[in-house]
Amino acid sequence: MTKRIPGPTDVDERPPILISDGDAIGLKQARYLVGRDAKTIKRWCREYGIGFNVVRGAEWEISAPGVVLVRHADWVGLELLRSGQREHPRVRRVLEHLGIAP
């Protein structure tokens, strides 16, 4: 049985991930971090609420832990991060991997 991946209609009902200063990375850093192209990362930002750009042409601000969790399809971890549970072992593991304080 395959698990259903959350899509754009799911995210519309959930708040975006709040990005702390220490969590924010740009598009170039996100590409390097997860090894995916810019188009894919921008789509993930919109679909999963892990990043944004305020106006067209502006720099993207992306949640480093969020993009890692999406890259690894850790939907439980992503929802824990979204709800602010940074001390949860599943989220803390990613934060420590990235060298970010919980």
Sequence and secondary structure as in RCSB ss.txt:
>XXXX:A:sequence
MTKRIPGPTDVDERPPILISDGDAIGLKQARYLVGRDAKTIKRWCREYGIGFNVVRGAEWEISAPGVVLVRHADW
VGLELLRSGQREHPRVRRVLEHLGIAP
>XXXX:A:secstr
       HHHHTTS      TTTEE HHHHHHHHT  HHHHHHHHHHH SEE SSTTS  EEEHHHHHHHHTT H
HHHHHHHTT TTSHHHHHHHHHHT   
